[in-house]
């Protein structure tokens, strides 16, 4: 069994991940929004002993140690999911599929990896961005990120020497800005409905009270809001 197949991964979910992309928005309906479940793995910023430990794992992985490579993938997989793949693909299922493909490509290409003092994450991120780019090129509508956006990102990412935490903060901030831009293109009432019900995951009753409508009326508003959002996303995808 390959190292990629041996790695078990539970996709993390957090307020930051919800704001990061349209994962919840695209799979949401009037009912509760779908979301990955499982234990959230916190990966601290690497420094000192932790960075040295990661370097040792990389050296062992280069020598064919599948357990070492599996440890690296388990450590960084949640971050790749929440700040690279989910924000750009906007769909938990697509992001999980992309993560699996990323794992396979890492296994196939690990012999190409050269250790850098910032750790392995920047290299993993470039691979994940390329996987996301391939998926976006195959899609025509409802794209938060355009393929040309990722092409530029990949070129910049190859030379990115920032630490892991700084890269993740950047990725999440960029995605949040895009979500805000898209929501700014639809009626404020629709935008508020999506924020409360989908992004913040408030109950239908709470969201309805804030909009000062009945629950049944809120359901209609949210349905129309989602339609408006899809239309805005489609227009974004058709923009030159």
Backbone as CSV, one residue per row, in Angstrom:
resi,resn,N_x,N_y,N_z,CA_x,CA_y,CA_z,C_x,C_y,C_z
1,UNK,0.849,-1.204,0.000,0.000,0.000,0.000,0.874,1.241,0.000
2,UNK,0.495,2.239,-0.800,1.304,3.454,-0.890,1.178,4.277,0.370
3,UNK,2.144,5.186,0.566,2.072,6.069,1.735,0.828,6.924,1.682
4,UNK,0.450,7.360,0.464,-0.738,8.201,0.339,-1.981,7.446,0.779
5,UNK,-2.070,6.178,0.368,-3.242,5.392,0.729,-3.265,5.081,2.217
6,UNK,-2.092,5.035,2.845,-2.017,4.675,4.257,-2.390,5.824,5.171
7,UNK,-2.392,7.044,4.670,-2.653,8.207,5.508,-4.148,8.385,5.693
8,UNK,-4.574,8.399,6.946,-5.976,8.704,7.220,-6.073,10.197,7.457
9,UNK,-7.145,10.811,6.925,-7.265,12.263,7.029,-8.697,12.647,7.339
10,UNK,-8.880,13.422,8.385,-10.187,13.975,8.706,-10.130,15.459,8.419
11,UNK,-10.952,15.914,7.485,-10.888,17.310,7.063,-11.284,18.230,8.207
12,UNK,-10.482,19.254,8.489,-10.803,20.184,9.570,-11.862,21.178,9.140
13,UNK,-12.543,21.721,10.088,-13.533,22.756,9.782,-13.492,23.785,10.899
14,UNK,-13.489,25.032,10.565,-13.362,26.096,11.544,-14.015,27.342,10.997
15,UNK,-14.256,28.385,11.837,-14.781,29.635,11.302,-13.898,30.190,10.200
16,UNK,-12.583,30.045,10.353,-11.676,30.551,9.330,-11.892,29.829,8.010
17,UNK,-12.102,28.515,8.081,-12.318,27.749,6.856,-13.637,28.156,6.202
18,UNK,-14.668,28.408,7.018,-15.939,28.823,6.433,-15.789,30.154,5.710
19,UNK,-15.058,31.081,6.325,-14.856,32.372,5.677,-13.925,32.260,4.487
20,UNK,-13.069,31.277,4.530,-12.034,31.207,3.502,-12.602,31.028,2.114
21,UNK,-13.615,30.208,1.952,-14.075,29.928,0.602,-15.550,29.696,0.542
22,UNK,-16.011,29.118,-0.546,-17.419,28.884,-0.738,-17.776,27.423,-0.534
23,UNK,-16.977,26.703,0.225,-17.277,25.304,0.463,-18.662,25.132,1.055
24,UNK,-18.961,25.867,2.116,-20.279,25.752,2.722,-21.348,26.325,1.813
25,UNK,-21.045,27.435,1.144,-22.040,28.093,0.303,-22.487,27.181,-0.828
26,UNK,-21.576,26.546,-1.512,-21.922,25.798,-2.712,-22.673,24.522,-2.395
27,UNK,-22.468,23.953,-1.211,-23.191,22.731,-0.889,-24.383,23.004,0.007
28,UNK,-24.602,24.266,0.381,-25.682,24.595,1.298,-27.032,24.560,0.589
29,UNK,-28.015,24.174,1.323,-29.386,24.291,0.857,-30.145,24.971,1.971
30,UNK,-31.430,24.921,1.931,-32.188,25.547,3.013,-31.970,24.805,4.321
31,UNK,-31.622,23.534,4.254,-31.330,22.761,5.449,-29.938,23.061,5.941
32,UNK,-29.458,22.347,6.974,-28.129,22.570,7.541,-27.055,22.368,6.497
33,UNK,-26.038,23.190,6.533,-24.955,23.082,5.552,-24.102,21.862,5.839
34,UNK,-23.639,21.238,4.761,-22.765,20.072,4.913,-21.371,20.535,5.287
35,UNK,-20.674,19.711,6.021,-19.304,20.064,6.356,-18.531,18.804,6.717
36,UNK,-17.244,18.804,6.443,-16.443,17.648,6.829,-16.434,17.510,8.337
37,UNK,-16.374,16.297,8.807,-16.332,16.050,10.238,-15.042,15.344,10.590
38,UNK,-14.607,15.511,11.819,-13.404,14.810,12.245,-12.570,15.700,13.137
39,UNK,-11.544,15.136,13.662,-10.673,15.847,14.585,-9.851,16.883,13.843
40,UNK,-9.776,18.082,14.406,-8.950,19.132,13.819,-7.525,18.962,14.309
41,UNK,-6.607,18.844,13.385,-5.210,18.695,13.748,-4.532,20.046,13.667
42,UNK,-4.027,20.536,14.783,-3.337,21.816,14.795,-1.864,21.603,14.481
43,UNK,-1.385,22.305,13.487,0.017,22.202,13.107,0.707,23.504,13.499
44,UNK,1.501,23.538,14.543,2.140,24.774,14.972,3.188,25.226,13.976
45,UNK,3.485,26.518,14.008,4.543,27.052,13.172,5.856,26.355,13.546
46,UNK,6.614,26.003,12.537,7.836,25.254,12.792,8.986,26.177,13.150
47,UNK,9.707,25.810,14.192,10.919,26.534,14.544,11.750,25.635,15.441
48,UNK,13.028,25.875,15.468,13.900,25.157,16.389,13.826,23.659,16.243
49,UNK,13.510,22.996,17.359,13.481,21.547,17.392,12.451,20.974,16.432
50,UNK,11.289,21.637,16.304,10.238,21.128,15.423,10.709,21.119,13.972
51,UNK,11.399,22.175,13.570,11.906,22.242,12.207,12.967,21.170,11.973
52,UNK,13.819,20.964,12.959,14.841,19.927,12.846,14.196,18.548,12.758
53,UNK,13.127,18.345,13.524,12.425,17.066,13.479,11.797,16.842,12.110
54,UNK,11.243,17.907,11.534,10.656,17.768,10.205,11.736,17.457,9.173
55,UNK,12.899,18.076,9.307,13.983,17.789,8.380,14.389,16.316,8.458
56,UNK,14.409,15.776,9.666,14.752,14.361,9.822,13.692,13.463,9.180
57,UNK,12.426,13.850,9.332,11.365,13.079,8.697,11.509,13.100,7.178
58,UNK,11.844,14.265,6.643,12.026,14.387,5.195,13.180,13.509,4.720
59,UNK,14.253,13.476,5.480,15.409,12.653,5.104,15.023,11.171,5.111
60,UNK,14.259,10.773,6.118,13.821,9.380,6.178,12.871,9.059,5.033
61,UNK,12.000,10.008,4.708,11.059,9.791,3.613,11.796,9.651,2.283
62,UNK,12.858,10.435,2.113,13.668,10.332,0.887,14.302,8.957,0.758
63,UNK,14.538,8.320,1.882,15.146,6.986,1.890,14.110,5.872,1.738
64,UNK,12.836,6.266,1.574,11.790,5.273,1.357,10.977,4.913,2.578
65,UNK,11.126,5.664,3.660,10.381,5.383,4.886,8.940,5.879,4.714
66,UNK,8.014,4.947,4.513,6.619,5.326,4.281,5.975,5.942,5.513
67,UNK,6.364,5.470,6.690,5.792,6.024,7.924,6.178,7.488,8.086
68,UNK,7.412,7.821,7.733,7.856,9.216,7.836,7.084,10.102,6.868
69,UNK,6.904,9.620,5.643,6.151,10.406,4.672,4.698,10.547,5.109
70,UNK,4.151,9.471,5.664,2.790,9.548,6.173,2.645,10.572,7.282
71,UNK,3.643,10.677,8.151,3.612,11.667,9.233,3.611,13.083,8.671
72,UNK,4.394,13.310,7.636,4.447,14.636,7.012,3.101,14.998,6.389
73,UNK,2.485,14.038,5.715,1.202,14.307,5.072,0.109,14.539,6.110
74,UNK,0.113,13.754,7.185,-0.892,13.965,8.231,-0.708,15.320,8.900
75,UNK,0.527,15.758,9.047,0.781,17.035,9.715,0.305,18.213,8.881
76,UNK,0.524,18.150,7.566,0.241,19.317,6.723,-1.033,19.197,5.902
77,UNK,-1.628,18.002,5.843,-2.854,17.832,5.078,-3.980,18.755,5.505
78,UNK,-4.268,18.887,6.819,-5.349,19.787,7.231,-5.144,21.224,6.767
79,UNK,-3.914,21.703,6.829,-3.638,23.080,6.408,-3.822,23.230,4.894
80,UNK,-3.366,22.244,4.130,-3.552,22.282,2.678,-5.039,22.305,2.331
81,UNK,-5.810,21.526,3.078,-7.253,21.464,2.830,-7.919,22.812,3.117
82,UNK,-7.683,23.340,4.323,-8.466,24.503,4.761,-8.021,25.814,4.138
83,UNK,-6.727,25.946,3.782,-6.278,27.255,3.308,-5.849,27.277,1.849
84,UNK,-5.696,26.112,1.225,-5.306,26.080,-0.188,-6.437,25.529,-1.055
85,UNK,-6.931,24.347,-0.729,-7.857,23.661,-1.627,-9.310,24.093,-1.453
86,UNK,-9.822,24.092,-0.229,-11.219,24.476,-0.034,-11.508,25.905,-0.496
87,UNK,-10.671,26.897,-0.154,-10.975,28.253,-0.614,-11.012,28.382,-2.128
88,UNK,-10.145,27.680,-2.826,-10.046,27.843,-4.275,-11.038,26.988,-5.044
89,UNK,-11.423,25.848,-4.479,-12.353,24.964,-5.171,-13.789,25.162,-4.700
90,UNK,-13.956,25.686,-3.472,-15.279,26.062,-3.007,-16.230,24.910,-2.764
91,UNK,-15.726,23.705,-2.597,-16.584,22.556,-2.430,-15.841,21.514,-1.605
92,UNK,-16.358,21.127,-0.450,-15.633,20.157,0.389,-15.295,18.859,-0.332
93,UNK,-16.233,18.343,-1.128,-15.964,17.083,-1.833,-14.820,17.257,-2.827
94,UNK,-14.850,18.362,-3.572,-13.779,18.616,-4.547,-12.452,18.830,-3.840
95,UNK,-12.496,19.518,-2.695,-11.260,19.775,-1.954,-10.673,18.489,-1.392
96,UNK,-11.520,17.600,-0.899,-11.024,16.326,-0.379,-10.450,15.462,-1.496
97,UNK,-11.112,15.477,-2.660,-10.582,14.736,-3.801,-9.230,15.305,-4.224
98,UNK,-9.141,16.643,-4.231,-7.882,17.286,-4.611,-6.780,16.961,-3.611
99,UNK,-7.142,16.860,-2.341,-6.135,16.516,-1.339,-5.603,15.099,-1.570
100,UNK,-6.504,14.187,-1.897,-6.069,12.819,-2.185,-5.121,12.782,-3.376
101,UNK,-5.455,13.562,-4.408,-4.583,13.627,-5.587,-3.242,14.244,-5.210
102,UNK,-3.297,15.267,-4.355,-2.057,15.896,-3.886,-1.172,14.886,-3.183
103,UNK,-1.768,14.068,-2.318,-0.998,13.040,-1.617,-0.295,12.111,-2.607
104,UNK,-1.030,11.682,-3.620,-0.456,10.769,-4.606,0.722,11.427,-5.321
105,UNK,0.545,12.688,-5.704,1.619,13.384,-6.412,2.826,13.606,-5.512
106,UNK,2.587,13.843,-4.232,3.705,13.990,-3.296,4.507,12.694,-3.229
107,UNK,3.803,11.582,-3.132,4.490,10.287,-3.094,5.306,10.077,-4.361
108,UNK,4.711,10.416,-5.498,5.380,10.203,-6.779,6.592,11.109,-6.970
109,UNK,6.521,12.304,-6.400,7.537,13.318,-6.698,8.455,13.638,-5.525
110,UNK,8.330,12.891,-4.438,9.103,13.275,-3.267,10.605,13.256,-3.525
111,UNK,11.030,12.447,-4.462,12.464,12.411,-4.775,12.951,13.735,-5.344
112,UNK,12.021,14.589,-5.796,12.388,15.893,-6.347,12.517,16.965,-5.263
113,UNK,12.054,16.657,-4.062,12.052,17.658,-2.997,13.458,17.927,-2.469
114,UNK,13.766,19.206,-2.312,15.031,19.630,-1.715,14.717,20.420,-0.452
115,UNK,15.305,20.041,0.644,15.012,20.696,1.920,15.363,22.178,1.889
116,UNK,14.454,22.991,2.450,14.675,24.427,2.626,14.411,24.757,4.080
117,UNK,15.016,25.813,4.567,14.912,26.158,5.989,13.506,26.556,6.412
118,UNK,12.617,26.792,5.459,11.230,27.106,5.814,10.388,25.841,5.959
119,UNK,10.996,24.678,5.735,10.275,23.426,5.883,9.665,22.948,4.575
120,UNK,8.863,21.911,4.668,8.313,21.269,3.477,7.008,21.902,3.002
121,UNK,6.333,22.665,3.856,5.002,23.152,3.496,4.964,23.949,2.197
122,UNK,5.874,24.900,1.941,5.801,25.638,0.676,5.834,24.723,-0.543
123,UNK,6.613,23.661,-0.487,6.687,22.719,-1.602,5.365,21.967,-1.752
124,UNK,4.796,21.530,-0.633,3.502,20.858,-0.677,2.424,21.792,-1.222
125,UNK,2.490,23.052,-0.844,1.484,24.019,-1.284,1.518,24.197,-2.797
126,UNK,2.696,24.225,-3.393,2.802,24.354,-4.845,2.123,23.166,-5.530
127,UNK,2.347,21.973,-5.016,1.707,20.794,-5.604,0.187,20.894,-5.475
128,UNK,-0.301,21.293,-4.299,-1.742,21.424,-4.089,-2.337,22.488,-5.001
129,UNK,-1.639,23.597,-5.191,-2.124,24.643,-6.090,-2.226,24.130,-7.520
130,UNK,-1.274,23.327,-7.940,-1.323,22.773,-9.293,-2.489,21.815,-9.460
131,UNK,-2.763,21.031,-8.416,-3.924,20.136,-8.461,-5.206,20.960,-8.546
132,UNK,-5.300,22.014,-7.738,-6.487,22.882,-7.781,-6.632,23.522,-9.156
133,UNK,-5.523,23.931,-9.753,-5.560,24.537,-11.082,-6.130,23.558,-12.098
134,UNK,-5.697,22.310,-12.051,-6.213,21.301,-12.978,-7.723,21.143,-12.825
135,UNK,-8.211,21.179,-11.566,-9.651,21.042,-11.352,-10.408,22.264,-11.862
136,UNK,-9.862,23.458,-11.633,-10.543,24.668,-12.090,-10.606,24.730,-13.610
137,UNK,-9.572,24.288,-14.277,-9.569,24.305,-15.738,-10.658,23.417,-16.321
138,UNK,-11.065,22.411,-15.545,-12.096,21.490,-16.021,-13.503,22.009,-15.737
139,UNK,-13.605,23.118,-15.013,-14.907,23.659,-14.663,-15.150,24.957,-15.410
140,UNK,-16.431,25.283,-15.626,-16.776,26.447,-16.438,-17.503,27.538,-15.657
141,UNK,-18.153,27.170,-14.572,-19.002,28.129,-13.889,-18.761,28.085,-12.387
142,UNK,-19.245,29.114,-11.703,-19.229,29.193,-10.245,-17.823,29.015,-9.674
143,UNK,-16.922,29.812,-10.167,-15.542,29.740,-9.709,-15.207,30.952,-8.865
144,UNK,-14.718,30.714,-7.666,-14.251,31.819,-6.836,-12.880,32.276,-7.316
145,UNK,-12.037,31.332,-7.690,-10.720,31.631,-8.232,-10.698,31.250,-9.703
146,UNK,-10.084,32.077,-10.533,-9.920,31.775,-11.943,-8.627,30.991,-12.155
147,UNK,-8.587,30.139,-13.195,-7.337,29.422,-13.476,-6.129,30.340,-13.600
148,UNK,-6.313,31.495,-14.247,-5.164,32.405,-14.404,-4.683,32.955,-13.064
149,UNK,-5.608,33.051,-12.080,-5.199,33.473,-10.740,-4.223,32.459,-10.147
150,UNK,-4.569,31.184,-10.287,-3.717,30.145,-9.719,-2.406,30.019,-10.470
151,UNK,-2.430,30.255,-11.772,-1.178,30.205,-12.535,-0.184,31.221,-11.980
152,UNK,-0.674,32.431,-11.686,0.206,33.459,-11.108,0.644,33.060,-9.705
153,UNK,-0.287,32.512,-8.925,0.049,32.093,-7.566,1.135,31.029,-7.549
154,UNK,1.038,30.085,-8.465,2.010,28.996,-8.500,3.403,29.545,-8.772
155,UNK,3.509,30.480,-9.693,4.822,31.057,-9.988,5.393,31.784,-8.777
156,UNK,4.527,32.540,-8.075,4.977,33.242,-6.874,5.325,32.254,-5.760
157,UNK,4.514,31.185,-5.650,4.703,30.224,-4.563,6.029,29.483,-4.671
158,UNK,6.529,29.321,-5.876,7.797,28.608,-6.057,8.950,29.318,-5.347
159,UNK,8.823,30.653,-5.202,9.894,31.435,-4.585,9.523,31.937,-3.191
160,UNK,8.414,31.438,-2.657,7.913,31.947,-1.369,8.743,31.381,-0.219
161,UNK,9.421,32.265,0.511,10.260,31.837,1.629,9.654,32.199,2.984
162,UNK,8.377,32.553,2.994,7.737,32.859,4.270,7.501,31.584,5.064
163,UNK,7.275,31.755,6.379,7.009,30.571,7.182,5.587,30.087,6.936
164,UNK,5.314,28.894,7.415,4.048,28.227,7.139,2.852,29.036,7.615
165,UNK,2.917,29.569,8.820,1.801,30.349,9.363,1.534,31.591,8.515
166,UNK,2.584,32.260,8.073,2.416,33.468,7.269,1.750,33.138,5.935
167,UNK,2.131,32.023,5.340,1.528,31.615,4.068,0.048,31.315,4.255
168,UNK,-0.272,30.607,5.334,-1.682,30.279,5.561,-2.502,31.539,5.812
169,UNK,-1.976,32.473,6.606,-2.708,33.723,6.846,-2.971,34.447,5.534
170,UNK,-1.976,34.459,4.654,-2.131,35.110,3.351,-3.223,34.430,2.536
171,UNK,-3.193,33.097,2.465,-4.177,32.369,1.668,-5.592,32.627,2.159
172,UNK,-5.788,32.594,3.479,-7.114,32.812,4.030,-7.591,34.249,3.812
173,UNK,-6.668,35.208,3.923,-7.039,36.606,3.723,-7.471,36.858,2.285
174,UNK,-6.744,36.304,1.335,-7.093,36.474,-0.077,-8.467,35.875,-0.355
175,UNK,-8.716,34.683,0.176,-10.013,34.041,-0.044,-11.144,34.838,0.588
176,UNK,-10.919,35.361,1.792,-11.955,36.174,2.454,-12.304,37.390,1.609
177,UNK,-11.278,38.025,1.034,-11.518,39.198,0.189,-12.384,38.842,-1.011
178,UNK,-12.144,37.671,-1.579,-12.931,37.257,-2.737,-14.375,36.957,-2.355
179,UNK,-14.570,36.312,-1.204,-15.929,36.059,-0.738,-16.666,37.374,-0.529
180,UNK,-15.991,38.324,0.111,-16.615,39.628,0.350,-16.970,40.318,-0.961
181,UNK,-16.105,40.199,-1.954,-16.370,40.839,-3.243,-17.605,40.229,-3.903
182,UNK,-17.696,38.890,-3.864,-18.843,38.231,-4.473,-20.132,38.592,-3.741
183,UNK,-20.095,38.557,-2.402,-21.296,38.899,-1.636,-21.688,40.353,-1.853
184,UNK,-20.703,41.202,-2.132,-20.992,42.606,-2.386,-21.706,42.847,-3.703
185,UNK,-21.770,41.833,-4.544,-22.413,41.982,-5.855,-23.887,41.617,-5.830
186,UNK,-24.354,41.073,-4.723,-25.761,40.700,-4.657,-26.484,41.621,-3.680
187,UNK,-27.794,41.546,-3.671,-28.611,42.423,-2.822,-28.185,42.259,-1.363
188,UNK,-28.079,43.378,-0.615,-27.635,43.292,0.792,-28.464,42.326,1.634
189,UNK,-29.747,42.248,1.374,-30.604,41.337,2.135,-30.216,39.888,1.840
190,UNK,-29.929,39.602,0.584,-29.489,38.255,0.221,-28.134,37.948,0.846
191,UNK,-27.262,38.934,0.799,-25.927,38.755,1.378,-26.027,38.458,2.870
192,UNK,-26.903,39.183,3.567,-27.077,38.976,5.006,-27.615,37.574,5.285
193,UNK,-28.562,37.125,4.479,-29.121,35.791,4.666,-28.032,34.726,4.532
194,UNK,-27.169,34.873,3.543,-26.088,33.902,3.334,-25.088,33.960,4.472
195,UNK,-24.755,35.159,4.914,-23.795,35.296,6.017,-24.302,34.584,7.269
196,UNK,-25.548,34.852,7.609,-26.071,34.322,8.865,-26.312,32.812,8.799
197,UNK,-26.914,32.357,7.717,-27.308,30.948,7.658,-26.166,30.036,7.212
198,UNK,-25.383,30.491,6.243,-24.373,29.616,5.643,-22.997,29.822,6.262
199,UNK,-22.518,31.045,6.289,-21.173,31.291,6.800,-21.101,31.141,8.318
200,UNK,-22.094,31.697,9.007,-22.080,31.643,10.473,-22.843,30.437,11.013
201,UNK,-23.554,29.728,10.136,-24.297,28.522,10.498,-25.297,28.759,11.626
202,UNK,-25.932,29.895,11.612,-26.993,30.128,12.593,-28.228,29.327,12.202
203,UNK,-29.101,29.104,13.161,-30.318,28.352,12.877,-31.225,29.168,11.967
204,UNK,-32.156,28.488,11.329,-33.125,29.185,10.473,-33.912,30.190,11.301
205,UNK,-34.238,29.803,12.532,-35.023,30.695,13.392,-34.255,31.972,13.727
206,UNK,-32.972,31.813,14.079,-32.152,32.989,14.403,-32.005,33.912,13.200
207,UNK,-31.702,33.321,12.055,-31.512,34.125,10.846,-32.805,34.834,10.465
208,UNK,-33.922,34.135,10.601,-35.215,34.744,10.266,-35.508,35.929,11.173
209,UNK,-35.219,35.790,12.481,-35.448,36.904,13.409,-34.618,38.118,13.012
210,UNK,-33.376,37.898,12.607,-32.529,39.037,12.249,-33.048,39.746,11.003
211,UNK,-33.612,38.978,10.068,-34.164,39.592,8.867,-35.599,40.067,9.073
212,UNK,-36.128,39.813,10.296,-37.479,40.234,10.658,-38.525,39.628,9.723
213,UNK,-38.398,38.319,9.505,-39.363,37.605,8.672,-39.676,36.272,9.350
214,UNK,-40.698,35.601,8.864,-41.011,34.266,9.363,-39.974,33.278,8.839
215,UNK,-39.934,32.108,9.458,-38.974,31.093,9.024,-39.257,30.673,7.585
216,UNK,-40.527,30.494,7.249,-40.862,30.086,5.883,-40.472,31.154,4.875
217,UNK,-40.648,32.426,5.236,-40.234,33.503,4.339,-38.717,33.550,4.222
218,UNK,-38.023,33.298,5.341,-36.564,33.276,5.284,-36.070,32.193,4.338
219,UNK,-36.729,31.023,4.350,-36.346,29.948,3.445,-36.408,30.414,1.990
220,UNK,-37.439,31.174,1.673,-37.584,31.693,0.309,-36.471,32.694,0.013
221,UNK,-36.195,33.569,0.988,-35.134,34.565,0.800,-33.787,33.884,0.573
222,UNK,-33.498,32.860,1.382,-32.218,32.168,1.244,-32.121,31.463,-0.111
223,UNK,-33.214,30.858,-0.537,-33.218,30.192,-1.842,-32.893,31.201,-2.945
224,UNK,-33.527,32.368,-2.885,-33.265,33.401,-3.898,-31.845,33.945,-3.765
225,UNK,-31.368,34.026,-2.517,-30.002,34.515,-2.293,-28.987,33.569,-2.915
226,UNK,-29.204,32.261,-2.749,-28.286,31.294,-3.327,-28.302,31.372,-4.844
227,UNK,-29.480,31.584,-5.416,-29.577,31.720,-6.868,-28.818,32.962,-7.337
228,UNK,-28.957,34.057,-6.590,-28.244,35.286,-6.941,-26.737,35.094,-6.820
229,UNK,-26.328,34.356,-5.790,-24.906,34.090,-5.607,-24.351,33.269,-6.762
230,UNK,-25.081,32.230,-7.165,-24.621,31.413,-8.285,-24.513,32.237,-9.555
231,UNK,-25.454,33.140,-9.756,-25.415,34.007,-10.921,-24.180,34.916,-10.879
232,UNK,-23.879,35.461,-9.683,-22.700,36.320,-9.534,-21.416,35.539,-9.780
233,UNK,-21.378,34.292,-9.286,-20.201,33.452,-9.505,-20.029,33.114,-10.982
234,UNK,-21.152,32.848,-11.661,-21.083,32.539,-13.086,-20.557,33.744,-13.855
235,UNK,-21.030,34.942,-13.482,-20.555,36.157,-14.144,-19.063,36.366,-13.897
236,UNK,-18.613,36.032,-12.690,-17.195,36.126,-12.366,-16.386,35.188,-13.258
237,UNK,-16.935,33.986,-13.472,-16.225,33.011,-14.293,-16.182,33.403,-15.760
238,UNK,-17.154,34.194,-16.214,-17.187,34.598,-17.617,-16.413,35.872,-17.870
239,UNK,-15.976,36.538,-16.791,-15.223,37.796,-16.954,-13.882,37.513,-17.620
240,UNK,-13.415,38.438,-18.500,-12.133,38.210,-19.179,-10.990,38.306,-18.214
